[in-house]
Amino acid sequence: MRLFYRNRFWILLFMMLFSSLKVNSQNSFSFLEELKLVENKFDVKFSYVISTVENIRLQEKISTISTLKEVIEYINSNTFLTATKIDERFISIAPKLENIKICGYLFDKDAKPINNATIIVSGKLYGTISNENGSFTLENLKISDNVEFRYFGYKPILKNVNELVSPTSNCVKLMMFEEEFELSEVFINNYITNSLSKLNDGTIQLKTTNFSVLAGQVEPDLLQTSQILPGVESPNESISNINVRNGVSDQNVIFWDNIKLYNPTHFFGLISAINPYLTKNISIIKNGTSAKYNDGVSSTILLETDDISQNKLSGGMGTNFIFYDGFIKVPVTDKLELKTSFRNSNNNWFNTPTYVAYFNKTFQNSSVSTTASNSDFNFYDVNVSLLYNLNNNNRIKVSYLKIKNDLNYFEAEGSNLTDKIKQNSDAIGISYNATINSKTKVAISGYHSKYALLSDNYQNNQQQLVIQENEVLENSLKTTLNYTFTDHLNLETGYQLNETGVLSSTNVNNPSYNRIQRSVMLNHSAFAETNFTNHFWFIRTGVRFNYFDKINQTTIEPRINVSYSFNENLNLNARFETKSQYTSQVIDYLDDFLGVETKRWVMADENIPLIKSQQFSIGSTFKKNNFLADLSLFHKNIEGILISGQGFQNQIQNKRWDGEQKSSGMEVLLNHRSKKTEFWASYTLSTSDLLFKQIDESYFPSNNDIRHSSTLGFNFHFNERLNTSISGIIKSGKPFTPINTDQETIQNGNFTVVNYAALNTERLKAYSRIDFSLNYLFLKTQHMQSNLKFGILNVLNKKQLLDTYYVVDSDDSSKAKQINIKSLEFTPNLSVRFAF
C-alpha cells in the first residue's frame, strides 16, 4: 500500500530540519583551536603531542591576550602544561606531570554532598564513586583525559582533567544540578521499587538502569511491570492486551522515540519487543496527558532511548530461556554516537521449559497445534540509534527499529502444505532539537511506521487456501516551540501532520473470493499548553485541535493537570482530559489469522465512528519517612467503540454496531521501605459497563469489568549482591455470557448457532497467582559486571480459566461445546547478563 504523501513528506521534513540549523556559541574554548589563533597572531609555532592537547578546554580565550609573554604565563599557571620558549619563533608545550591525581567534592545546589555518584574516565572504563561526604579521588590520569560525573536525577558533567585542578587548593568543588523533566519533576523516587518513580503530573516512569529485581521478571519490561500498578490489568496475561482503567488494548497508544508503534511485542503479545538496555525511560500516563500527544483514549505509553552522549564505549549481552540479545554504545567521534542492539529467539537449538509454556499459552485453541515439533517459530528485533551533537545547543537523532515474528506450521507430517503467519513492524524517525537562547527551544521530528500481519492458512482438508493481510502505514511530521517566560512558567505550542493508511484483505482460492479494503486519513493537529510550577503548585493546561479529512470532523480536546503540595508529605491532584483516535482493532472471525492474532486494524469512516473519550480523576499522595500512600478516584466515558473491538465471543461478536462505555473506580497503593526491604500493596475497585442501543438491553458489564484486583509484593535485599522478590495477585473473574441450558443451540436460517443467554451475566472464578524472582550480582569490577536472575511465573502452577466461550459441537449439533482459555502454567526463567 502506497501513501500519496510519502515522498513529499520526507522532502519537507529534511528541508525544515536543515534549514533550521543554528550554530550557537559554547561556554568553553578549544585549547588546540586557540593555539592556532595565537600562532597566526604572533607568527610563532607551538610544538606539542596532539593527544596531549586536543581535549583540553579553556574558560577564557588566550587568542585575545595582548602579548605572547602573557599567553605563556597563562598556560603555565592555568593548565597542567608547561610552555617553554625555545627561540624567538618556536615554543614547546609538554605536560607538567605524567600521572596526574585529582580530587574533589560533589554537591547539589543546596550544598549537600552527593553520595554514590559515578565518576568515570571517558573511553577508559576506569572510575570511582563519591563517598558520603561527596568526595572522590582519581589517580594515574593524563592531561588529555576527560572525566564524566553521573548521578540519577541530575544533569551529567563532563570535564577535562585540566578543569579539575584548582591552582589555589588541592581539591575542586563541583555542583550538580537536577535534571529537567520539562517541569514535571520527580515527586516520588521509589514508587514501588527503586526503578519506578512517579512524576508530579502523575506519570509512572521506569528507569531501566535502576532495575534490580521484580517478582517473576528477569528483564526490565514496563509492559510486564505495569501490571503491578493499580488500574492496569491484562485479562489474558498478554502485554498486547493491557487494559488501563478498563479500556481495551487498542486504546493505549505507544510511542518509541516519538514514533507510534502499532505492535511492539514478540510471541504474539507475551513479551515486549523493545530492548530495555537502550531505553532510558519507560513511562505510562493514565490521565492528564500533555496536549502534544495524540490518540490513546485510555493511556499513553512512552519509550525513550538515551539522548545524551556517553563519550565512552559500553555494552552488554545476555541470554534467558526465551531469547539472547546484545547491545553496544560506540562514541564514533566526540560529536557522533552509535547505539545498536539485537535480540533473537533461542529455540533454534532446543525448546526450554519457558518457551514450551509460552508456546502452549499463545497457540491454544488456534489452528496451530500446541505440539511445538510441528512448527517453526522465531522472532528477532534490531534497534539502531544515531546521536549527533552539532554543539551544546543543537542535536540530531535518528532512530530505527525492526520487529519480526514468523511462524510456519506443518499441516501434517511429511506434508508440503505449511500454514504461515508473519507479524512485522518497521519504524524510522529523525528529530532535531535546538536551544535558540536561554528562553527558546525548537524541536522538529518526523517518522515512518509500518505494521504488517500476514497469514496463509489451508482449510477444509487442505483443499482451500485463505490468505489474509492487515497493514498499517503512518507518516508524521511534528514541530514544537517551547518558550520560557520565567523560571516558573513556560509555553509549548506546535503543529502535527499525520498520514495513516490501513489495508485489510482476504483472498480465497476455492471458491474464488477476494476482499480488499483501503483507507487513508490525513490528520492535521495544532496544540498549545502552559506549564506553571513552584514549590507548591504544578499546573499544566492545554488544548489540542484536530481535523480528520476523510470523515470531515473536527475535535477540540482540552487537557488539565493540577497538583498542589501542602508540604513535602501531602499532595492533592486533579486531572481532566478529552482525547480521540481514528484507528482501532476489530475481530471479524475467531479463526482469522490462524486464530492466533485475530484482531485487525481499521480506520474511522462513514461506517466506523471516531472514538472519543472524557476522563476526570482526583487523588492524593501522602509520604513520610519510608511510608507512601497513594489514592486516585476516576471516571471515564468513551464513545464510538465497536462491538467487534471488545473481544466478544458470543451472539454479538460479528456485529459492527457502535456504542459507549463508562468506567469508574478507585485505586490505592501502599508502600513501605526500609534499608533492606520493600513492601507494597495495591488495590483497585472499578466498574465498567457498555451500552449498545441496537441491543434491547440497558448497560451491561464489559469484558474488562474486573471489579476487584489486589497485589501484594515484598522485596528483600540481603546485601549489595543478592536480592529477591515475591508477589501475589488476586482479582475477580471476568464476565462471560452463558448458554441457555434448556436449549443449547438454535437454527438461524440455514445455520445452527449457539443459543446464548443474556450478555455477560456470569463470571469466571477469581484469578490468583504467585510470582518469584532472585537476582545475584556474581561479578563486579571497575570494567565489568555480571548478573544472574532467576524468576518463576505461577509458582504454585494453578490451572485457571482466563476466558470461556461456546461453539456448536461437531458431533452433536444440538449441543454446545465449551472452549476454555487457560492461564500460563508454571513458568521458570533464567537470565545471565554481562555488561561493560
Sequence and secondary structure as in RCSB ss.txt:
>XXXX:A:sequence
MRLFYRNRFWILLFMMLFSSLKVNSQNSFSFLEELKLVENKFDVKFSYVISTVENIRLQEKISTISTLKEVIEYI
NSNTFLTATKIDERFISIAPKLENIKICGYLFDKDAKPINNATIIVSGKLYGTISNENGSFTLENLKISDNVEFR
YFGYKPILKNVNELVSPTSNCVKLMMFEEEFELSEVFINNYITNSLSKLNDGTIQLKTTNFSVLAGQVEPDLLQT
SQILPGVESPNESISNINVRNGVSDQNVIFWDNIKLYNPTHFFGLISAINPYLTKNISIIKNGTSAKYNDGVSST
ILLETDDISQNKLSGGMGTNFIFYDGFIKVPVTDKLELKTSFRNSNNNWFNTPTYVAYFNKTFQNSSVSTTASNS
DFNFYDVNVSLLYNLNNNNRIKVSYLKIKNDLNYFEAEGSNLTDKIKQNSDAIGISYNATINSKTKVAISGYHSK
YALLSDNYQNNQQQLVIQENEVLENSLKTTLNYTFTDHLNLETGYQLNETGVLSSTNVNNPSYNRIQRSVMLNHS
AFAETNFTNHFWFIRTGVRFNYFDKINQTTIEPRINVSYSFNENLNLNARFETKSQYTSQVIDYLDDFLGVETKR
WVMADENIPLIKSQQFSIGSTFKKNNFLADLSLFHKNIEGILISGQGFQNQIQNKRWDGEQKSSGMEVLLNHRSK
KTEFWASYTLSTSDLLFKQIDESYFPSNNDIRHSSTLGFNFHFNERLNTSISGIIKSGKPFTPINTDQETIQNGN
FTVVNYAALNTERLKAYSRIDFSLNYLFLKTQHMQSNLKFGILNVLNKKQLLDTYYVVDSDDSSKAKQINIKSLE
FTPNLSVRFAF
>XXXX:A:secstr
   TTHHHHHHHHHHHHHHT      SSEEHHHHHHHHHHHHT EEE  HHHHTT EESS GGG S HHHHHHHH
HHHSSEEEEE SSSEEEEEES SSEEEEEEEE TTS B  S EEEETTTTEEEE  TTSEEEEEEE TT EEEEE
 TTB  EEEEGGGG  TTSSSEEEE  B   TT  EEES SSSTTEEEETTS EEEEGGG   BTTBSS  HHHH
GGGSTTEE TTS GGG EETT  GGGEEEEETTEEES  EETTTTEE S GGGEEEEEEE SS  TT    SSEE
EEEEE  S   S EEEEEE SSEEEEEEEEE SSSEEEEEEEEEE TTT   HHHHHHHHHHHTTSSS S GGGE
EEEEEEEEEEEEEEEETTEEEEEEEEEEEEEEEEESSTT S EEEEEEEEEEEEEEEEEE SSSEEEEEEEEEEE
EEEEEEEEETTTTEEEEEEEEEEEEEEEEEEEEESSSSEEEEEEEEEEEEEEEEEEEEETTEEEEEEEEEEEEEE
EEEEEEEE SSEEEEEEEEEEEETTTTEEEEEEEEEEEEESSSSEEEEEEEEEEEESEEEEES TTGGGGTS EE
EEE SSSS  EEEEEEEEEEEEEETTEEEEEEEEEEEEEEEEGGGTT  STTTT   EEEEEEEEEEEEEEEE S
SEEEEEEEEEEEEEEE TTSSS  EE TT   EEEEEEEEEE SSSEEEEEEEEEE   EE  B TTS EEEETT
EEEE B STT EE   EEEEEEEEEEEEEE SS EEEEEEEEESTT    EEEEEEEE SS TTSEEEEEEE   
 EEEEEEEEE 
